[in-house]
């Protein structure tokens, strides 16, 4: 016999604030939460609209709108004359009240990841790559340092940004992640000190641990980098390598000015440390910001190695990155890289080569899309969770949010039960720090971030934050 709920039974379960507005959205959200946390099993028949309306003391139109919303999102299935049953949506349709809202592979809205959707120019670039791909068929099909046209395009972009660069100074890699890995393997021996910002990109921490490095974190204050702290830490710990993100730092969003860049390179010179500069976000200014030169422009003794990527500007699926260093360093890295994968895929290199030709169009497109999503995220947080604080960055892809208590991990667990995967602050630090922080990206469309904040607010209201979460299965990007 089919299981079912009466109107009064479901009304007792949802427990909605009578002042909630719009009420139909609150009702739909409450039912969705019941399904996601298992209190309302799948394949249970829900009461007819008029019965639930009577039990809640609202109009039938309100319940109809709530049921319609749940059907659109995939949480109700209905058949004419037979009623409606609770359901779980397909992973690709979770939260889809319009085609912009997409979930991750685990069925949760992917707010743990800051990778944006593809830009409008990608299809044409793919067509270009398809057309030119056969031209390379007479050769080996790979080049350990990268194809010439792409290296020329990357070098030209560095030159345009204020750092004169030759193609011989560029090594194309399979993403920025591989680029960082290669540099760490070349520079560090097990036991050497590696200085990082705190917070920082989580996979840089992972790579340092894999190499057996001694990690030296240096905190970033609310207003940005403190050069005295950096110089003092360099002097005391003598790091062989220092990893920094000066352009819309991930996750804080800070932008380092030229004076600080010159000071940082000077401190590295005095303390004989190699600077690895992650420029993954450097092209993603949203507001008008002062023009800054690449960190390598302040380098006088070849100790700055720059890393870039196609993933944030164009698309996360383009696993193409690069290293900018001296020609001699590029040759050393190419030899080291040969033990890993020999070369990056030719097709993707051709795609990125074409995309470089329209880089300013892409930057303008990103300014519009990221700006709209940032505005939506800021407004939603200020409305739904005014107790949280943050500084709105001038570019990049995320807000670095301070919670009203050290509960980022438990909140992430509770949010997962409400259909959102989050990146707690502990991912971005070492030794379990940053538990009162949360990184919230605005690289998804406005509808997604608004829906996500609504679910986070529900999780915060309903969730129990008693236990620390298990180690996350999915890394933050």
C-alpha positions as CSV (number, residue, x, y, z in Angstrom):
1,X,0.0,0.0,0.0
2,X,1.3,3.5,-0.9
3,X,2.5,5.7,2.0
4,X,0.8,9.1,2.3
5,X,0.6,12.1,4.5
6,X,-2.5,14.0,5.5
7,X,-2.7,17.7,5.3
8,X,-2.5,18.1,9.1
9,X,0.5,15.7,9.3
10,X,2.5,17.7,6.7
11,X,1.5,21.0,8.2
12,X,3.0,19.9,11.5
13,X,6.2,18.9,9.8
14,X,6.8,22.0,7.9
15,X,6.5,24.5,10.8
16,X,6.7,27.7,8.8
17,X,6.8,31.1,10.3
18,X,3.5,32.7,9.5
19,X,5.3,35.9,8.6
20,X,7.5,34.3,5.9
21,X,7.3,36.1,2.6
22,X,6.7,34.9,-0.1
23,X,4.9,32.1,1.8
24,X,4.8,29.7,-1.1
25,X,8.6,29.8,-1.4
26,X,9.0,29.2,2.3
27,X,6.6,26.2,2.0
28,X,8.4,24.7,-0.9
29,X,11.7,25.2,0.9
30,X,10.4,23.5,4.0
31,X,9.2,20.5,2.1
32,X,12.5,20.3,0.2
33,X,14.4,20.4,3.4
34,X,12.3,17.5,4.9
35,X,13.1,15.4,1.8
36,X,16.8,16.2,1.7
37,X,17.4,15.4,5.4
38,X,15.3,12.2,5.3
39,X,12.5,13.3,7.5
40,X,10.1,13.0,4.6
41,X,11.0,9.8,2.6
42,X,10.9,9.6,-1.2
43,X,7.8,8.1,-2.8
44,X,5.4,9.3,-0.1
45,X,2.2,10.8,-1.4
46,X,1.6,14.3,-0.3
47,X,-1.8,15.7,0.6
48,X,-4.0,17.3,-2.0
49,X,-3.5,21.0,-2.4
50,X,-6.9,22.0,-0.9
51,X,-6.3,19.7,2.1
52,X,-2.9,21.2,2.9
53,X,-4.2,24.7,2.4
54,X,-7.0,24.1,4.9
55,X,-4.5,22.6,7.4
56,X,-2.1,25.6,7.0
57,X,-4.8,28.2,6.9
58,X,-3.6,29.6,3.5
59,X,-5.1,29.9,0.1
60,X,-5.1,26.9,-2.3
61,X,-3.3,29.1,-4.8
62,X,-0.4,29.4,-2.4
63,X,-0.1,25.7,-2.0
64,X,-0.4,25.2,-5.8
65,X,2.5,27.6,-6.3
66,X,4.6,25.7,-3.8
67,X,3.9,22.4,-5.4
68,X,4.6,23.8,-8.8
69,X,8.0,25.0,-7.5
70,X,8.8,21.6,-6.1
71,X,7.9,19.9,-9.3
72,X,10.1,22.3,-11.3
73,X,13.0,21.5,-8.9
74,X,12.4,17.8,-9.1
75,X,11.2,17.2,-5.6
76,X,7.6,16.2,-6.5
77,X,6.3,13.9,-9.2
78,X,2.7,14.1,-10.2
79,X,0.2,12.1,-12.4
80,X,-3.2,13.4,-13.4
81,X,-5.8,11.9,-11.2
82,X,-3.4,10.1,-9.0
83,X,-1.8,12.8,-6.9
84,X,1.8,13.8,-6.2
85,X,4.7,12.0,-4.6
86,X,8.0,13.1,-3.0
87,X,11.1,12.6,-5.2
88,X,14.7,13.4,-5.5
89,X,15.8,15.2,-8.7
90,X,18.3,14.1,-11.2
91,X,21.7,15.5,-10.3
92,X,21.7,17.8,-13.4
93,X,18.4,19.2,-12.5
94,X,18.6,20.0,-8.8
95,X,17.2,23.4,-8.0
96,X,16.3,24.1,-11.7
97,X,13.6,26.5,-11.8
98,X,15.3,27.7,-15.0
99,X,18.1,26.2,-17.2
100,X,20.8,28.3,-15.5
101,X,20.7,26.4,-12.2
102,X,22.8,23.3,-12.4
103,X,24.0,21.0,-9.7
104,X,27.2,19.1,-9.3
105,X,27.8,15.4,-9.8
106,X,26.6,14.7,-6.3
107,X,23.3,16.5,-6.8
108,X,24.3,19.6,-4.7
109,X,24.6,23.2,-5.9
110,X,28.4,23.5,-6.3
111,X,29.3,26.5,-4.1
112,X,32.5,24.7,-3.0
113,X,34.0,25.4,-6.4
114,X,34.9,28.8,-8.0
115,X,35.1,27.6,-11.6
116,X,32.8,29.6,-13.9
117,X,30.8,28.4,-16.8
118,X,32.3,28.7,-20.3
119,X,32.4,32.0,-22.1
120,X,30.6,32.8,-25.3
121,X,33.7,32.5,-27.5
122,X,34.4,28.9,-26.6
123,X,32.3,27.3,-29.5
124,X,34.0,29.3,-32.1
125,X,37.4,28.6,-30.7
126,X,36.6,24.8,-30.7
127,X,35.6,25.1,-34.3
128,X,38.9,26.9,-35.1
129,X,40.9,24.1,-33.3
130,X,39.0,21.4,-35.2
131,X,39.8,23.1,-38.5
132,X,43.5,23.5,-37.8
133,X,44.1,20.3,-35.9
134,X,44.9,18.2,-39.0
135,X,47.8,20.6,-39.9
136,X,49.8,19.1,-37.0
137,X,49.3,15.5,-38.2
138,X,52.6,15.3,-40.1
139,X,54.6,16.0,-36.9
140,X,55.0,14.1,-33.6
141,X,51.7,15.6,-32.3
142,X,53.2,17.0,-29.1
143,X,55.8,19.5,-27.9
144,X,57.0,19.2,-24.3
145,X,57.1,23.0,-23.9
146,X,53.9,23.7,-25.8
147,X,53.0,24.7,-29.4
148,X,54.6,27.8,-30.7
149,X,51.4,29.9,-31.4
150,X,50.2,29.5,-27.9
151,X,53.5,30.3,-26.3
152,X,53.7,33.4,-28.5
153,X,50.2,34.5,-27.4
154,X,51.0,34.0,-23.7
155,X,54.3,35.9,-24.0
156,X,52.6,38.7,-25.9
157,X,50.0,39.0,-23.1
158,X,52.7,39.3,-20.4
159,X,54.5,42.0,-22.5
160,X,51.2,43.9,-22.8
161,X,50.7,43.7,-19.1
162,X,54.2,45.3,-18.5
163,X,56.5,42.3,-18.3
164,X,58.6,41.9,-21.5
165,X,58.5,38.2,-22.3
166,X,59.8,35.9,-25.1
167,X,58.0,32.7,-26.2
168,X,61.2,30.8,-25.0
169,X,60.2,31.9,-21.4
170,X,56.9,30.1,-21.5
171,X,56.1,26.4,-20.7
172,X,52.6,25.3,-21.4
173,X,51.3,22.9,-18.7
174,X,48.2,20.8,-18.1
175,X,46.5,23.4,-15.9
176,X,48.0,25.7,-13.2
177,X,47.9,22.8,-10.8
178,X,50.6,21.0,-12.7
179,X,52.5,24.2,-13.1
180,X,52.7,24.7,-9.3
181,X,53.6,21.1,-8.8
182,X,56.5,21.2,-11.3
183,X,58.0,24.3,-9.7
184,X,57.7,22.8,-6.2
185,X,59.4,19.6,-7.4
186,X,62.2,21.6,-9.0
187,X,62.8,24.0,-6.1
188,X,62.0,22.2,-2.9
189,X,63.6,19.1,-1.3
190,X,61.8,17.2,1.4
191,X,62.2,19.1,4.7
192,X,62.7,22.5,3.0
193,X,60.5,25.4,4.2
194,X,57.7,26.7,1.9
195,X,56.0,29.9,2.9
196,X,52.3,30.4,2.0
197,X,49.6,32.9,2.7
198,X,46.9,32.1,5.2
199,X,44.3,31.6,3.8
200,X,45.5,30.3,0.4
201,X,44.6,27.9,-2.5
202,X,44.1,24.5,-0.9
203,X,45.9,22.5,-3.5
204,X,49.1,24.4,-3.0
205,X,49.0,23.2,0.6
206,X,48.4,19.6,-0.6
207,X,51.4,19.8,-3.0
208,X,53.6,21.1,-0.2
209,X,52.6,18.2,2.0
210,X,53.2,15.7,-0.9
211,X,56.7,17.1,-1.3
212,X,57.4,16.8,2.4
213,X,57.9,20.5,2.8
214,X,57.8,22.4,6.1
215,X,54.8,24.7,5.7
216,X,55.2,28.3,7.0
217,X,51.8,30.1,6.9
218,X,51.7,33.9,7.1
219,X,48.3,35.5,7.9
220,X,46.7,38.1,5.7
221,X,45.0,40.8,7.7
222,X,41.5,42.1,6.8
223,X,43.0,45.0,4.8
224,X,45.5,42.9,2.8
225,X,49.1,41.8,3.0
226,X,51.4,43.0,5.9
227,X,54.9,43.2,4.3
228,X,56.6,43.5,7.7
229,X,55.0,40.1,8.7
230,X,56.1,38.6,5.4
231,X,59.7,39.9,5.6
232,X,60.0,38.8,9.2
233,X,58.7,35.3,8.5
234,X,61.1,35.0,5.6
235,X,64.0,36.1,7.8
236,X,63.1,33.7,10.5
237,X,62.1,30.6,8.5
238,X,64.4,30.9,5.5
239,X,61.9,29.4,3.0
240,X,63.3,28.0,-0.2
241,X,60.0,28.9,-1.9
242,X,57.2,31.3,-1.2
243,X,53.8,30.9,-2.9
244,X,51.6,34.0,-3.3
245,X,48.4,35.1,-5.1
246,X,48.7,38.8,-5.6
247,X,45.8,39.3,-8.0
248,X,42.3,38.9,-6.4
249,X,43.8,36.5,-3.9
250,X,41.9,33.2,-3.5
251,X,39.9,33.2,-1.2
252,X,40.1,36.8,0.2
253,X,39.9,38.7,-3.1
254,X,42.6,41.2,-2.1
255,X,44.6,42.9,-4.9
256,X,48.2,43.7,-4.1
257,X,49.3,47.2,-5.2
258,X,52.6,47.9,-7.0
259,X,54.4,49.2,-3.9
260,X,53.6,46.0,-2.0
261,X,54.7,43.9,-5.1
262,X,58.0,45.7,-5.2
263,X,58.5,45.3,-1.4
264,X,57.7,41.6,-1.6
265,X,60.2,40.9,-4.3
266,X,62.8,42.9,-2.4
267,X,62.2,40.8,0.7
268,X,62.5,37.6,-1.4
269,X,65.8,38.9,-2.8
270,X,67.2,39.7,0.7
271,X,66.2,36.3,2.1
272,X,67.1,34.3,-1.0
273,X,63.7,32.7,-1.6
274,X,62.0,31.8,-4.9
275,X,58.6,33.5,-5.4
276,X,56.0,31.4,-7.1
277,X,53.3,33.8,-8.3
278,X,49.8,32.4,-9.0
279,X,48.1,34.7,-11.5
280,X,45.1,32.5,-12.2
281,X,42.7,35.4,-11.3
282,X,44.7,38.3,-12.7
283,X,42.4,39.0,-15.7
284,X,39.2,39.1,-13.7
285,X,38.8,42.7,-12.5
286,X,35.1,43.6,-12.1
287,X,35.5,47.2,-10.9
288,X,37.8,49.9,-12.2
289,X,41.1,49.1,-10.3
290,X,44.5,50.7,-10.5
291,X,46.7,49.1,-13.1
292,X,49.2,46.8,-11.5
293,X,52.3,45.2,-13.1
294,X,53.0,41.5,-12.9
295,X,55.1,40.7,-9.9
296,X,57.9,39.6,-12.3
297,X,58.2,43.2,-13.5
298,X,59.9,44.0,-10.2
299,X,62.3,41.0,-10.4
300,X,66.0,41.8,-11.0
301,X,67.7,38.4,-10.4
302,X,65.3,35.9,-11.9
303,X,63.7,34.6,-8.7
304,X,60.1,35.2,-9.7
305,X,58.3,32.3,-11.4
306,X,54.8,33.1,-12.6
307,X,51.9,30.7,-13.1
308,X,48.8,31.3,-15.2
309,X,45.7,29.4,-16.3
310,X,42.9,29.4,-18.9
311,X,40.4,27.9,-16.5
312,X,39.1,30.9,-14.7
313,X,39.0,33.4,-17.6
314,X,37.6,31.0,-20.2
315,X,36.4,27.7,-18.8
316,X,37.3,25.2,-16.1
317,X,37.2,22.4,-18.6
318,X,40.2,23.9,-20.5
319,X,43.0,22.2,-18.5
320,X,45.7,24.5,-20.0
321,X,48.1,26.5,-17.8
322,X,51.5,28.0,-18.1
323,X,54.7,28.9,-16.4
324,X,56.6,32.2,-17.1
325,X,60.3,32.0,-16.1
326,X,63.8,32.3,-17.6
327,X,64.4,30.2,-20.8
328,X,66.9,28.1,-18.8
329,X,64.3,27.4,-16.1
330,X,61.7,26.5,-18.7
331,X,64.1,23.9,-20.2
332,X,64.7,22.4,-16.7
333,X,61.0,22.3,-16.0
334,X,60.3,20.7,-19.4
335,X,62.7,17.9,-18.6
336,X,61.1,17.4,-15.2
337,X,57.7,17.4,-16.8
338,X,58.5,14.7,-19.2
339,X,58.3,12.2,-16.4
340,X,54.7,13.2,-15.7
341,X,52.8,13.6,-19.0
342,X,55.3,14.7,-21.7
343,X,53.0,17.4,-23.1
344,X,49.6,19.0,-22.9
345,X,46.9,18.0,-25.3
346,X,47.2,19.7,-28.7
347,X,43.5,20.3,-29.3
348,X,43.1,22.3,-26.0
349,X,46.2,24.3,-26.8
350,X,44.7,25.3,-30.2
351,X,41.5,26.3,-28.5
352,X,43.3,28.6,-26.0
353,X,45.4,30.0,-28.7
354,X,42.3,31.2,-30.5
355,X,40.7,32.5,-27.3
356,X,43.7,34.7,-26.6
357,X,42.9,36.7,-29.8
358,X,39.6,37.9,-28.2
359,X,40.8,38.2,-24.6
360,X,39.5,41.7,-24.1
361,X,36.0,40.7,-25.2
362,X,36.1,37.8,-22.7
363,X,37.3,40.1,-19.9
364,X,34.3,42.4,-20.6
365,X,32.0,39.4,-20.6
366,X,33.3,38.2,-17.3
367,X,33.0,41.7,-15.8
368,X,29.3,41.7,-16.6
369,X,28.5,38.2,-15.5
370,X,30.7,38.1,-12.4
371,X,29.5,41.6,-11.5
372,X,25.9,40.5,-11.7
373,X,26.5,37.4,-9.6
374,X,28.6,39.3,-7.0
375,X,25.7,41.8,-6.6
376,X,23.2,39.0,-6.2
377,X,25.3,37.2,-3.7
378,X,26.0,40.3,-1.6
379,X,22.3,41.4,-1.6
380,X,21.2,37.9,-0.7
381,X,23.6,37.5,2.2
382,X,22.8,41.0,3.6
383,X,19.1,40.1,3.5
384,X,19.2,36.5,4.8
385,X,22.3,36.4,7.0
386,X,23.0,40.0,8.1
387,X,25.1,38.7,11.0
388,X,27.9,37.6,8.7
389,X,30.5,40.1,7.5
390,X,32.7,40.4,4.5
391,X,34.6,42.9,2.3
392,X,33.3,43.1,-1.3
393,X,36.3,42.4,-3.6
394,X,37.0,44.4,-6.7
395,X,37.5,41.3,-8.8
396,X,38.2,37.6,-8.6
397,X,35.4,35.1,-7.9
398,X,34.5,34.8,-4.3
399,X,33.6,36.4,-1.0
400,X,35.6,35.5,2.1
401,X,32.9,35.6,4.7
402,X,33.3,35.8,8.5
403,X,30.6,33.9,10.3
404,X,29.1,34.8,13.6
405,X,30.9,31.8,15.2
406,X,33.4,29.0,14.6
407,X,31.0,26.8,12.8
408,X,32.0,26.6,9.1
409,X,32.5,22.8,9.1
410,X,29.2,21.9,10.8
411,X,27.4,24.5,8.6
412,X,28.8,22.9,5.5
413,X,27.4,19.6,6.7
414,X,24.0,21.1,7.3
415,X,24.0,22.9,4.0
416,X,24.7,19.7,2.2
417,X,21.5,18.3,3.7
418,X,19.7,21.3,2.1
419,X,21.3,20.8,-1.3
420,X,24.4,23.0,-1.3
421,X,28.0,22.0,-1.1
422,X,30.2,24.6,0.6
423,X,33.9,25.3,1.1
424,X,34.5,25.9,4.8
425,X,37.4,28.1,5.8
426,X,39.4,25.2,7.1
427,X,40.1,24.0,3.6
428,X,42.2,27.2,3.0
429,X,44.4,27.0,6.0
430,X,46.6,24.6,8.0
431,X,46.2,22.9,11.4
432,X,42.4,23.3,11.5
433,X,42.4,27.1,11.5
434,X,39.8,29.4,9.8
435,X,36.8,27.6,11.2
436,X,34.9,30.9,11.5
437,X,35.3,31.6,7.7
438,X,33.5,30.5,4.6
439,X,34.4,31.0,0.9
440,X,31.3,31.8,-1.2
441,X,32.0,32.1,-4.9
442,X,30.0,34.3,-7.3
443,X,31.1,32.4,-10.4
444,X,27.7,30.8,-10.8
445,X,24.8,32.8,-12.3
446,X,22.7,35.1,-10.1
447,X,19.8,32.6,-9.8
448,X,22.2,29.9,-8.5
449,X,23.8,32.1,-5.8
450,X,20.4,33.4,-4.7
451,X,19.0,29.9,-4.4
452,X,22.1,28.7,-2.6
453,X,21.9,31.5,0.0
454,X,18.3,30.7,0.6
455,X,19.2,27.1,1.3
456,X,22.2,28.1,3.5
457,X,20.0,30.3,5.5
458,X,17.6,27.4,6.0
459,X,20.5,25.1,7.0
460,X,21.7,27.7,9.5
461,X,18.2,28.1,11.0
462,X,17.4,24.4,11.2
463,X,20.9,22.7,11.3
464,X,22.5,21.2,14.4
465,X,26.2,22.2,14.7
466,X,27.3,19.9,17.4
467,X,29.9,17.7,15.6
468,X,32.8,18.4,13.4
469,X,32.3,17.3,9.7
470,X,34.2,14.5,8.1
471,X,37.0,15.4,5.8
472,X,35.4,16.7,2.5
473,X,35.5,14.4,-0.5
474,X,35.5,17.2,-3.1
475,X,38.4,19.8,-3.1
476,X,37.8,23.5,-3.5
477,X,39.0,25.0,-6.7
